[in-house]
């Protein structure tokens, strides 16, 4: 594999990323699955880097999952997103950053549609006014939260306490980077690095000391795929896709999977449990434990020395302790299932074939 | 030969097969011909090719025959046009070697550029070592080492790379890739008889005489496996073999194969080096960037500008026989133009 060839392609998919002053929109599913990832993102950019990231409690879901499962028409999604932009205007910001890849794809699609069909944008102005007496202007820049992690990767690296290096061997950790399909496959030009060899997570991993695994099914969907999962009868497709990816990455012995999409993070994590329970097989080089799956913000925070349990890493199905030990992270094993103030959260039942601590 | 023709200067820009053939023909008509080639040798892409479809004719022999009888043609390699000025009658052309020529007519035979296969990112050219192009394979056939070719046992050819592809902005067919792929598939099978060879095609355009016979022979004699479908992505497994996904549209199924070598049939694109000449002479181009002739039916070698003519692949993809025929036609068009404007 010729790394210079990838650099040539990356050079053609550069993205202008403003350094500061963003209106932030959360992911509706990530707040429930991995709330620590959202919190870590805001804490890193605001308190570690001193940037201005504004969040308005009045913002809502973008409606992306409803749109992609054909339960709401596009105009509804457009009006919801127009309202988010209106909130951004009201707060005095011009740059918009979304936490979810589905949402990023939908925002990008809508902005492009308005670009090509101004009459539709005009109609949405009318619909928003009728719905809630609001007006809006489009953002100057639309970013995904992983774009920001990529943009700040050297700042993160400067504050790295536990780089992505195996402390036992001194070797870089082998990291699978999985990019959500809606990040760059719809609009490669709106991403960092394009659709075929995305740079956004690879660049972060390399800056933090890790090495990226280039495995055959790298581009394949995580298995979420909306209708593959949302329609119960299709869930076998979802699982099959995930299984295909794990079988493909297995020979490379990855230490970690990093994602930029809440859905991918969830499915690559949880389906390891289902695969283990149905086939008895686990992946990764710590027998019986699987491969930890973390978001870009969780990886950044872990590298910067955040406590893994404050980050909410106990919310992941696959145990992260083998990874923490490889990185040399200092942590309190007994605090894993303790909430704020030492409140006992209860220890989950251990599955038969994928072990937890 | 008209003796007075010798007093007429004709500048031919581009020393590929079209430029050479047109220069020879114009010379035989008695004109004073200046043939300008920016590379260090005549022949264009033909000089890089080993053999030609459909009969496996050595490209060197074809080029050798053409250049063996250049007559009085004054040809300059390693030379570029630095300035072009339109005069009341004709053109003033200043060359990088310091020469200045007053031309009564100008023939553009600037040819094409080979499509940059790395633009089709999903095929991994320039990233995965075992992905090469048709031109790389011709180099290897000519005896130039290509490290990727190391006793391959499973080989794939991808047709239409950069052709008939809206994603890269090239809707047109490059015309020669199908036949080249079949020719190269047979040749490499001869070199590695135990190898399994696949051709991934959209549809096979075997339009020329002898092409269909070559295609049948590829199936019957060489056992080439033709798969009707496009390759969707290429990646590398842990051992460096290529993991190729494609669609078999006849079977109606996706297909995955592991290959030792993948050859991309890079098509023809407009020659971007000709852009300064196009600007200087205010020439018309088509949507795909190739030069636009005055009339594609009856004046395919004429431009909209007086005294400027075209031949060969500068107006679109062409085979060698097409190019040679068009070069002769262009020479005759120039002859008529100079006769009528004497």
Interface residues (C-beta under 8 A of the other chain):
Chain A: X1 X2 X4 X5 X6 X8 X9 X194 X195 X196 X197 X214 X215 X216 X217 X218 X219 X251 X252
Chain B: X118 X121 X122 X124 X125 X126 X127 X128 X129 X233 X235 X236 X237 X238 X240 X243
